Amino acid sequence: MGIAMSHLTTEKIRNARVRSTADAETRRAMVDPERFRKRIEEIKATAIAESLETAQISRLLSISGAAIRRRRASRQIYAFPLNGRWLYPVWQIDGEHLIPNLDDIVPAIPLWVHPAMVRLFMLAPRPLVDGESKESPRDFLIRGGGPAPVVEMFEAVRDL
């Protein structure tokens, strides 16, 4: 893997964490419909910008494109279609590996949930296990937390 690719992905992952929490602009947008619409478009654009195409993620993870496509088809990796191509959000990558337990998490993600909302869900700090300590589901999984609390939260969304 080239240094530029590694740096690009590392930078995308770092930026994704920084922008994951609700900021003042989002709170202000909630009371102004036009501002809210623009903020939603920004959130969607960020989800796209913080994603990799099949060839990029294949190189980063040192996995063939065919293996990536098989994982996508079996919902072992999260991807979403856009204009005839598949995009893979960087929140599911830790260094040059997928985050732990991703193959348990992805099948629980309702297909109707927009990728921008999945991104926010995986990156925003929230109480997961004890109801008090807050960390993002992504960081929780990287730290060694089991998939059950994350799966349960997606299942709750699915049952709405």
Buried (B, 14 or more C-beta within 10 A) or exposed (E): EEEEBBEBBBEBBEBBBEBBEEEEEBEEBEEEEEBBEEBBEBBBEBBBEBBBBBEBBBBBBEBEEEBBBEBBEEBBBBBBEEEEEBBBBBBBBBEBEBBBBBBBBBEBBEEEBEBBBBBBBBBBBBEBEEEEEEBBBBBBBBEEBBBEBBBEBBEEBEEE
